[in-house]
Amino acid sequence: MVLRPVSAALLRNGTCLGVNNVRALFTTAFLSRRTPPLGPLPNEDVDISNLPSLEKYRTYNRYITHAERANNKEVWWKTYRGYVEQADPEHGAERVDVGLPCHQPSRTKEVRERGKVMKANKQDVDLERACRLRTFKIPLDRVQESWESSCGPYHIKKLADHYGVFRDLFPQAFFLPQIPLQIHYSQEPSSQVHYGNTLTPTEAALPPLVSFKAEEGSLWTLLLTCPDEHLQNNDLEYVHWLVGNIPGGAVCSGEELCHYLPPFPARGTGFQRYIYVLFKQDRTINYQEETRTLPCHSLMDRTFKTAEFYRKHQDHMTPAGLAFFQSQWDESVTKTFHDTLDMREPVFEFIRPPVYHPPQVKFPHKKPLRYLDRYRDGKAHTYGIY
């Protein structure tokens, strides 16, 4: 009777030992097929068998010097990301600049002019008195003008990258917005379109007043589109306003290809981006294919793709200006769907996944006092989940 469980235990241990040996054999065979490293591994030259014989740093400065020298040394594992990017052409691919050429002023000339201004300010008695008495007022218009002419385009480009404007409108491309756009939906400052600010659909119900600096005799195209609004295909857009062949800066004198449609972000979809893009033309463009019938209240006719539109006319137009705002649902969207678009209003709802609880432990060490409440049967509690 005693020999039977002993023999069973030995048989079981032998079986487990055989399985482990086979598993180790397969693991060794798999590791042997792995590709060898591209070069020497870190600290491969260190003799770990005799650590006391290694040279000591003795001082902290010597350690820092040695660490900086090792950090600046070119090694293969620091460039491993380059091998990964070469294997995947789309990963980390360089984008193409499709905007107007940027003419950066001479740095020496800027420093010289800044020195003259500082010298003149130091000799201005009235300016010194106003600064000392704290009555000096900075003209914000001049600050805005200086920002737009210096680092403003680079800041706008960073904001556009942050909001994914170039990624959705111009895949693998970007441009530097060198023409500032002034877009006002009303006389109030809060209704102006900047670079990612929030406006309600009620505030943007009517066409805005758009102005920009343009040379006499130049031609422009203004586009308002939304890459987040399409109800059937996430890769397509709805064009809200399209005006072409604008002479100078007079938008009202341009050729309205698609009349203005207010934003209609569906309920439950959150904030959506509405992007103004200004293109500079080198000649008059025939927009007969892009012209919509007036009034255009069909979402199928308003389906649009900015990349295809630009690719079609890229020989005669260049993106030069950019402005965008965000908007979410309010009561005016229901009126737009029912009265303007003559369709039922779609409503979306986010279905939250059930709350995940890890398996209950028998001895909840360092857990809250109400740890077992999450595993208690019965109705849901209202004091929260830990």
Disulfide bonds with the S-S distance in Angstrom:
none
